[in-house]
Each structure stands twice: as C-alpha cells, then as structure tokens.
Amino acid sequence: MVDFTKKNQIMGILNVTPDSFSDGGRYAEVSQAVARGKELVAQGADILDIGGQSTRPGYEAISPQAELERILPVIEELKKAVTVPISVDTFYPEVAEAVIAAGADIINDIKGLDFPGMAEVLAAHPTVGIVLMHSRKRTERSLIEDIQRFYDEKIQQCQTFGIDQARLCFDPGLGFHKTPAENLAILKEPAGFRYRDLPLLFGISRKRTIGAVTGETVAEKRDYASVQASLFALEKGVEIVRVHEVFGMKQALVMQQTLVEGDE
C-alpha cells in the first residue's frame, strides 16, 4: 500500500484530456501521454496522477466510459514502464473499479466519496490508497469549520464501510469553491486544515490564486510561483504536492533540503 505519510512527495500531473485548463490536448494521444508519464518520473515524480477529464471551473462532466477510453490504455502502458505508484483522478466508481483492475495504486477523488458507489468500490480493494478532496460549495461556516466537518464526515463514512484510515490522505481542495484569500489562508497554515495526524495533499499548481497574486493570466506561465507555493507547503509539513512542473519542483526541493541540512 502507498505510504502517504512520507514527507516531501511530488505528485506529477498527467492530464489525458483535450480541455484541461493549462495543458489540454497536449497529451491526449496514448503515445504522448505515456512518453510524458515516463518523463515526469525521470524528472523526479514520486507518484503519477492521471486524469481523464478536466475539472477546471465550469467544466462539464464526461461519461465514465469516455473517461476510461482516455485513461485505461495509458495506465496499462505506464504500469509496464514505471515503478512509481499510479494515481487516477476520478470520482466515478466504475472508473475506479476498472483502473484498479489495471493496476492503479491510488484513487484521487475530487468529490471525496460523495459520488454514490465509490465508497463501496474502494472498500472492496483494501490495498488501494485514497485521496479525499473537499470540493463542496462553501457554507456560512468558517473555512476551517467547513473543511473539518467534511473530514469528520468522511472518517465516519470510511468507518461505516470498513476503510482503514491508514489508506487515507486528505486534500483541502485549493481552488474548489474557495476565494484566492481562502486558498492563501490554507497555504499559509496547513496545520489548521489537517485532520489529526492524517497526511495532506496540496494542489495549487497553475491555479487562479497563483494568477491573482502574480498577475499572470496564462496558466502555463505560473510554474515558478507554483513551485514556490508548493515548496512552502512542504516546508510547512504537507506530505504531498501535486504539480505540473516536476523538473523545477524537484530541483527546488533538493536545493532547499541541502541548505537546511547545511544549517543543522
């Protein structure tokens, strides 16, 4: 089973979609996606996260079958070519079932088991890691209250279905129904958005909050700031950062670790 508790893990993003907000269409062909996956691992990705549909603001969901047609051939080829864990970004239980059968090690669920049937599928596969994201609309409660209540609910749901907490990693959902100020608050103080000692995954790469801070309107030109924000999150104790720019992220992390070790 994947160890989410290991510090300083880099999850490389592989979008097998025609319409993702920053790199849509670039890796839509199986050969292109497989080559990119290998490249991300060579650059230092500890985990590959494969997505078959865009979840950009205003996205329209595709069918489970269409999602599988995009990602399944890529997963099958990458399982032969890389040794790092394969994560699949999906909220469909039928997609989860199929990709687990193909060798996926992690289900990265942006709806956090809210989609009917997902909990049942994951309960039946006890070695698969689970990332649960908070992507619900905000309520009148504070940001911390909203997210902590979500965590409490998900822990109870997992207990109901017999899902071991050791399989879980929480993602507070940077960019999902949250303002730039709220996203920055999460980044600045991750401890407040952690559930007890369970591991955290942060995904701020290229998102609108980066653009709001830097003034950069082109998503692909937000990588320098994305690396800095992700490095800051790791320094604050977040276990995993999900990034597009693995090469720069790995270099920044190695340099930071060298400098810190030199002071000890």
Helices and strands as residue ranges (DSSP letters): E 9-15, H 30-43, E 47-51, H 64-81, E 86-89, H 93-101, E 106-109, H 118-123, E 129-133, H 143-160, G 165-167, E 168-171, H 180-188, G 190-193, E 201-202, H 208-214, G 219-221, H 223-235, E 240-243, H 246-263
